[in-house]
Amino acid sequence: MIPSSTKLWKRGENTVSLWCADRMVVVLDTDHLTVIQRRTWPAYARLNARLSQLPIGTIQTTIISFEEQMRGWLAVISRARY
């Protein structure tokens, strides 16, 4: 039997809510980043028009999108070697 703790953990403060309470954040996923990189029309034109209306600093992405982009580029590099 695996021993387990019965200690109750205190819930931490929600720092995300405090940071974002007074500002809007737009999160771009991997599909959005791909449209921006490839400038795929007409999706790029629509996305660019909408993003250009947002205040600077409100557009974000996730570490998951970064990881997916890196995996894609590493696959391209790997194929180019052989």
N, CA, C and O atoms as a GROMACS GRO file, in nm:
protein
  328
    1MET      N    1   0.083  -0.118   0.000
    1MET     CA    2   0.000   0.000   0.000
    1MET      C    3   0.088   0.124   0.000
    1MET      O    4   0.188   0.130   0.072
    2ILE      N    5   0.051   0.222  -0.080
    2ILE     CA    6   0.126   0.346  -0.087
    2ILE      C    7   0.075   0.441   0.020
    2ILE      O    8  -0.045   0.470   0.026
    3PRO      N    9   0.166   0.490   0.106
    3PRO     CA   10   0.121   0.583   0.209
    3PRO      C   11   0.077   0.715   0.147
    3PRO      O   12   0.138   0.763   0.050
    4SER      N   13  -0.026   0.772   0.201
    4SER     CA   14  -0.072   0.902   0.152
    4SER      C   15  -0.092   0.997   0.268
    4SER      O   16  -0.115   0.955   0.382
    5SER      N   17  -0.084   1.121   0.239
    5SER     CA   18  -0.101   1.223   0.341
    5SER      C   19  -0.249   1.259   0.354
    5SER      O   20  -0.321   1.269   0.256
    6THR      N   21  -0.290   1.279   0.476
    6THR     CA   22  -0.427   1.324   0.500
    6THR      C   23  -0.430   1.472   0.534
    6THR      O   24  -0.535   1.528   0.567
    7LYS      N   25  -0.313   1.537   0.525
    7LYS     CA   26  -0.304   1.679   0.556
    7LYS      C   27  -0.383   1.760   0.453
    7LYS      O   28  -0.370   1.737   0.332
    8LEU      N   29  -0.462   1.852   0.499
    8LEU     CA   30  -0.536   1.940   0.410
    8LEU      C   31  -0.449   2.060   0.375
    8LEU      O   32  -0.391   2.124   0.462
    9TRP      N   33  -0.441   2.087   0.248
    9TRP     CA   34  -0.360   2.199   0.201
    9TRP      C   35  -0.444   2.325   0.197
    9TRP      O   36  -0.561   2.324   0.160
   10LYS      N   37  -0.381   2.433   0.237
   10LYS     CA   38  -0.450   2.562   0.228
   10LYS      C   39  -0.455   2.602   0.081
   10LYS      O   40  -0.358   2.584   0.006
   11ARG      N   41  -0.566   2.656   0.042
   11ARG     CA   42  -0.578   2.704  -0.096
   11ARG      C   43  -0.500   2.834  -0.109
   11ARG      O   44  -0.508   2.923  -0.025
   12GLY      N   45  -0.426   2.843  -0.217
   12GLY     CA   46  -0.350   2.964  -0.243
   12GLY      C   47  -0.438   3.074  -0.300
   12GLY      O   48  -0.548   3.050  -0.349
   13GLU      N   49  -0.388   3.192  -0.291
   13GLU     CA   50  -0.459   3.307  -0.345
   13GLU      C   51  -0.456   3.302  -0.497
   13GLU      O   52  -0.355   3.262  -0.556
   14ASN      N   53  -0.563   3.340  -0.561
   14ASN     CA   54  -0.572   3.340  -0.706
   14ASN      C   55  -0.503   3.466  -0.759
   14ASN      O   56  -0.564   3.572  -0.771
   15THR      N   57  -0.374   3.452  -0.792
   15THR     CA   58  -0.298   3.569  -0.837
   15THR      C   59  -0.336   3.611  -0.978
   15THR      O   60  -0.319   3.728  -1.013
   16VAL      N   61  -0.386   3.519  -1.059
   16VAL     CA   62  -0.426   3.555  -1.195
   16VAL      C   63  -0.541   3.654  -1.191
   16VAL      O   64  -0.540   3.752  -1.266
   17SER      N   65  -0.638   3.631  -1.106
   17SER     CA   66  -0.751   3.722  -1.097
   17SER      C   67  -0.706   3.861  -1.053
   17SER      O   68  -0.758   3.962  -1.101
   18LEU      N   69  -0.611   3.866  -0.962
   18LEU     CA   70  -0.563   3.996  -0.916
   18LEU      C   71  -0.490   4.069  -1.027
   18LEU      O   72  -0.504   4.191  -1.041
   19TRP      N   73  -0.413   3.997  -1.106
   19TRP     CA   74  -0.334   4.058  -1.213
   19TRP      C   75  -0.423   4.106  -1.327
   19TRP      O   76  -0.397   4.210  -1.386
   20CYS      N   77  -0.527   4.031  -1.357
   20CYS     CA   78  -0.611   4.060  -1.473
   20CYS      C   79  -0.741   4.131  -1.436
   20CYS      O   80  -0.826   4.152  -1.523
   21ALA      N   81  -0.758   4.167  -1.313
   21ALA     CA   82  -0.887   4.221  -1.270
   21ALA      C   83  -0.927   4.347  -1.346
   21ALA      O   84  -1.045   4.367  -1.374
   22ASP      N   85  -0.831   4.430  -1.378
   22ASP     CA   86  -0.867   4.557  -1.441
   22ASP      C   87  -0.826   4.566  -1.588
   22ASP      O   88  -0.827   4.676  -1.645
   23ARG      N   89  -0.789   4.454  -1.650
   23ARG     CA   90  -0.750   4.461  -1.790
   23ARG      C   91  -0.797   4.340  -1.867
   23ARG      O   92  -0.813   4.231  -1.813
   24MET      N   93  -0.819   4.362  -1.993
   24MET     CA   94  -0.861   4.254  -2.082
   24MET      C   95  -0.736   4.189  -2.142
   24MET      O   96  -0.640   4.257  -2.175
   25VAL      N   97  -0.739   4.058  -2.154
   25VAL     CA   98  -0.630   3.985  -2.214
   25VAL      C   99  -0.688   3.897  -2.324
   25VAL      O  100  -0.786   3.825  -2.302
   26VAL      N  101  -0.627   3.902  -2.442
   26VAL     CA  102  -0.667   3.817  -2.554
   26VAL      C  103  -0.559   3.711  -2.569
   26VAL      O  104  -0.442   3.744  -2.586
   27VAL      N  105  -0.599   3.585  -2.564
   27VAL     CA  106  -0.503   3.475  -2.573
   27VAL      C  107  -0.513   3.412  -2.712
   27VAL      O  108  -0.620   3.367  -2.754
   28LEU      N  109  -0.400   3.410  -2.783
   28LEU     CA  110  -0.394   3.350  -2.915
   28LEU      C  111  -0.350   3.205  -2.902
   28LEU      O  112  -0.255   3.175  -2.829
   29ASP      N  113  -0.419   3.114  -2.971
   29ASP     CA  114  -0.376   2.975  -2.969
   29ASP      C  115  -0.288   2.947  -3.090
   29ASP      O  116  -0.258   3.037  -3.168
   30THR      N  117  -0.247   2.822  -3.105
   30THR     CA  118  -0.154   2.784  -3.211
   30THR      C  119  -0.210   2.814  -3.350
   30THR      O  120  -0.136   2.855  -3.439
   31ASP      N  121  -0.338   2.793  -3.369
   31ASP     CA  122  -0.399   2.821  -3.500
   31ASP      C  123  -0.387   2.970  -3.536
   31ASP      O  124  -0.358   3.004  -3.650
   32HIS      N  125  -0.409   3.057  -3.439
   32HIS     CA  126  -0.394   3.200  -3.463
   32HIS      C  127  -0.250   3.233  -3.502
   32HIS      O  128  -0.226   3.308  -3.596
   33LEU      N  129  -0.154   3.176  -3.428
   33LEU     CA  130  -0.013   3.204  -3.457
   33LEU      C  131   0.025   3.156  -3.597
   33LEU      O  132   0.102   3.222  -3.666
   34THR      N  133  -0.030   3.042  -3.638
   34THR     CA  134  -0.002   2.989  -3.771
   34THR      C  135  -0.056   3.082  -3.879
   34THR      O  136   0.012   3.108  -3.978
   35VAL      N  137  -0.176   3.133  -3.859
   35VAL     CA  138  -0.234   3.228  -3.955
   35VAL      C  139  -0.147   3.353  -3.965
   35VAL      O  140  -0.124   3.404  -4.074
   36ILE      N  141  -0.097   3.401  -3.852
   36ILE     CA  142  -0.012   3.520  -3.851
   36ILE      C  143   0.121   3.492  -3.921
   36ILE      O  144   0.167   3.573  -4.001
   37GLN      N  145   0.183   3.378  -3.891
   37GLN     CA  146   0.312   3.344  -3.952
   37GLN      C  147   0.302   3.325  -4.102
   37GLN      O  148   0.388   3.372  -4.177
   38ARG      N  149   0.199   3.256  -4.146
   38ARG     CA  150   0.186   3.224  -4.289
   38ARG      C  151   0.112   3.332  -4.367
   38ARG      O  152   0.109   3.329  -4.490
   39ARG      N  153   0.053   3.426  -4.295
   39ARG     CA  154  -0.027   3.533  -4.357
   39ARG      C  155  -0.129   3.476  -4.454
   39ARG      O  156  -0.142   3.520  -4.569
   40THR      N  157  -0.202   3.376  -4.404
   40THR     CA  158  -0.303   3.307  -4.482
   40THR      C  159  -0.423   3.398  -4.502
   40THR      O  160  -0.490   3.436  -4.406
   41TRP      N  161  -0.450   3.434  -4.627
   41TRP     CA  162  -0.564   3.521  -4.659
   41TRP      C  163  -0.688   3.439  -4.681
   41TRP      O  164  -0.674   3.327  -4.730
   42PRO      N  165  -0.806   3.483  -4.649
   42PRO     CA  166  -0.844   3.611  -4.589
   42PRO      C  167  -0.841   3.609  -4.437
   42PRO      O  168  -0.866   3.712  -4.373
   43ALA      N  169  -0.811   3.494  -4.378
   43ALA     CA  170  -0.811   3.484  -4.231
   43ALA      C  171  -0.711   3.582  -4.170
   43ALA      O  172  -0.739   3.643  -4.066
   44TYR      N  173  -0.595   3.598  -4.233
   44TYR     CA  174  -0.494   3.689  -4.181
   44TYR      C  175  -0.546   3.833  -4.178
   44TYR      O  176  -0.525   3.905  -4.080
   45ALA      N  177  -0.612   3.874  -4.284
   45ALA     CA  178  -0.663   4.011  -4.292
   45ALA      C  179  -0.763   4.038  -4.180
   45ALA      O  180  -0.759   4.143  -4.116
   46ARG      N  181  -0.853   3.943  -4.156
   46ARG     CA  182  -0.953   3.960  -4.050
   46ARG      C  183  -0.887   3.963  -3.912
   46ARG      O  184  -0.918   4.049  -3.830
   47LEU      N  185  -0.796   3.868  -3.889
   47LEU     CA  186  -0.730   3.860  -3.759
   47LEU      C  187  -0.645   3.984  -3.734
   47LEU      O  188  -0.647   4.040  -3.625
   48ASN      N  189  -0.570   4.026  -3.833
   48ASN     CA  190  -0.485   4.144  -3.820
   48ASN      C  191  -0.568   4.269  -3.792
   48ASN      O  192  -0.530   4.352  -3.709
   49ALA      N  193  -0.681   4.281  -3.859
   49ALA     CA  194  -0.768   4.397  -3.836
   49ALA      C  195  -0.820   4.399  -3.693
   49ALA      O  196  -0.825   4.504  -3.629
   50ARG      N  197  -0.859   4.283  -3.643
   50ARG     CA  198  -0.912   4.277  -3.506
   50ARG      C  199  -0.803   4.301  -3.403
   50ARG      O  200  -0.825   4.373  -3.305
   51LEU      N  201  -0.685   4.242  -3.423
   51LEU     CA  202  -0.576   4.257  -3.327
   51LEU      C  203  -0.522   4.400  -3.325
   51LEU      O  204  -0.480   4.448  -3.220
   52SER      N  205  -0.523   4.466  -3.439
   52SER     CA  206  -0.470   4.603  -3.445
   52SER      C  207  -0.558   4.702  -3.367
   52SER      O  208  -0.513   4.812  -3.337
   53GLN      N  209  -0.680   4.664  -3.335
   53GLN     CA  210  -0.769   4.751  -3.258
   53GLN      C  211  -0.748   4.736  -3.107
   53GLN      O  212  -0.802   4.815  -3.029
   54LEU      N  213  -0.670   4.637  -3.066
   54LEU     CA  214  -0.650   4.611  -2.923
   54LEU      C  215  -0.535   4.694  -2.868
   54LEU      O  216  -0.440   4.725  -2.940
   55PRO      N  217  -0.542   4.730  -2.741
   55PRO     CA  218  -0.431   4.802  -2.678
   55PRO      C  219  -0.304   4.716  -2.673
   55PRO      O  220  -0.312   4.594  -2.660
   56ILE      N  221  -0.190   4.781  -2.682
   56ILE     CA  222  -0.062   4.711  -2.674
   56ILE      C  223  -0.051   4.643  -2.538
   56ILE      O  224  -0.088   4.701  -2.436
   57GLY      N  225  -0.003   4.521  -2.536
   57GLY     CA  226   0.015   4.447  -2.412
   57GLY      C  227  -0.101   4.359  -2.373
   57GLY      O  228  -0.093   4.287  -2.273
   58THR      N  229  -0.209   4.362  -2.449
   58THR     CA  230  -0.324   4.278  -2.414
   58THR      C  231  -0.328   4.148  -2.493
   58THR      O  232  -0.413   4.063  -2.467
   59ILE      N  233  -0.238   4.131  -2.589
   59ILE     CA  234  -0.235   4.009  -2.670
   59ILE      C  235  -0.130   3.915  -2.611
   59ILE      O  236  -0.013   3.952  -2.598
   60GLN      N  237  -0.173   3.796  -2.577
   60GLN     CA  238  -0.086   3.697  -2.514
   60GLN      C  239  -0.095   3.565  -2.590
   60GLN      O  240  -0.183   3.546  -2.674
   61THR      N  241  -0.003   3.475  -2.559
   61THR     CA  242  -0.012   3.338  -2.608
   61THR      C  243   0.023   3.247  -2.492
   61THR      O  244   0.056   3.294  -2.383
   62THR      N  245   0.018   3.118  -2.513
   62THR     CA  246   0.044   3.024  -2.404
   62THR      C  247   0.173   2.948  -2.430
   62THR      O  248   0.223   2.943  -2.542
   63ILE      N  249   0.226   2.891  -2.325
   63ILE     CA  250   0.346   2.808  -2.338
   63ILE      C  251   0.316   2.684  -2.421
   63ILE      O  252   0.406   2.629  -2.485
   64ILE      N  253   0.193   2.640  -2.422
   64ILE     CA  254   0.154   2.524  -2.502
   64ILE      C  255   0.165   2.557  -2.650
   64ILE      O  256   0.211   2.474  -2.729
   65SER      N  257   0.123   2.676  -2.689
   65SER     CA  258   0.137   2.718  -2.828
   65SER      C  259   0.284   2.724  -2.867
   65SER      O  260   0.321   2.684  -2.978
   66PHE      N  261   0.367   2.775  -2.778
   66PHE     CA  262   0.512   2.779  -2.803
   66PHE      C  263   0.566   2.638  -2.825
   66PHE      O  264   0.642   2.614  -2.918
   67GLU      N  265   0.526   2.547  -2.737
   67GLU     CA  266   0.575   2.409  -2.747
   67GLU      C  267   0.530   2.344  -2.878
   67GLU      O  268   0.608   2.275  -2.942
   68GLU      N  269   0.406   2.367  -2.917
   68GLU     CA  270   0.356   2.310  -3.043
   68GLU      C  271   0.430   2.369  -3.162
   68GLU      O  272   0.461   2.297  -3.257
   69GLN      N  273   0.458   2.498  -3.158
   69GLN     CA  274   0.534   2.561  -3.266
   69GLN      C  275   0.676   2.504  -3.273
   69GLN      O  276   0.727   2.476  -3.382
   70MET      N  277   0.739   2.486  -3.157
   70MET     CA  278   0.875   2.432  -3.154
   70MET      C  279   0.878   2.288  -3.206
   70MET      O  280   0.969   2.252  -3.280
   71ARG      N  281   0.781   2.208  -3.168
   71ARG     CA  282   0.774   2.071  -3.219
   71ARG      C  283   0.763   2.069  -3.371
   71ARG      O  284   0.827   1.988  -3.437
   72GLY      N  285   0.683   2.159  -3.425
   72GLY     CA  286   0.670   2.168  -3.570
   72GLY      C  287   0.801   2.204  -3.638
   72GLY      O  288   0.839   2.142  -3.736
   73TRP      N  289   0.869   2.305  -3.584
   73TRP     CA  290   0.996   2.346  -3.643
   73TRP      C  291   1.102   2.239  -3.627
   73TRP      O  292   1.181   2.217  -3.719
   74LEU      N  293   1.107   2.172  -3.513
   74LEU     CA  294   1.204   2.064  -3.494
   74LEU      C  295   1.179   1.948  -3.590
   74LEU      O  296   1.273   1.885  -3.636
   75ALA      N  297   1.053   1.920  -3.620
   75ALA     CA  298   1.021   1.816  -3.718
   75ALA      C  299   1.070   1.855  -3.857
   75ALA      O  300   1.123   1.771  -3.930
   76VAL      N  301   1.054   1.982  -3.894
   76VAL     CA  302   1.103   2.030  -4.024
   76VAL      C  303   1.255   2.017  -4.031
   76VAL      O  304   1.309   1.972  -4.132
   77ILE      N  305   1.323   2.056  -3.924
   77ILE     CA  306   1.470   2.045  -3.920
   77ILE      C  307   1.513   1.900  -3.928
   77ILE      O  308   1.608   1.867  -3.999
   78SER      N  309   1.445   1.814  -3.857
   78SER     CA  310   1.478   1.671  -3.857
   78SER      C  311   1.463   1.612  -3.997
   78SER      O  312   1.549   1.535  -4.041
   79ARG      N  313   1.357   1.646  -4.067
   79ARG     CA  314   1.336   1.595  -4.203
   79ARG      C  315   1.441   1.650  -4.299
   79ARG      O  316   1.480   1.581  -4.394
   80ALA      N  317   1.487   1.771  -4.277
   80ALA     CA  318   1.585   1.832  -4.367
   80ALA      C  319   1.722   1.768  -4.355
   80ALA      O  320   1.803   1.775  -4.448
   81ARG      N  321   1.749   1.706  -4.243
   81ARG     CA  322   1.880   1.641  -4.222
   81ARG      C  323   1.899   1.520  -4.312
   81ARG      O  324   2.012   1.490  -4.352
   82TYR      N  325   1.791   1.451  -4.343
   82TYR     CA  326   1.805   1.323  -4.413
   82TYR      C  327   1.772   1.333  -4.558
   82TYR      O  328   1.779   1.234  -4.630
   0.00000   0.00000   0.00000
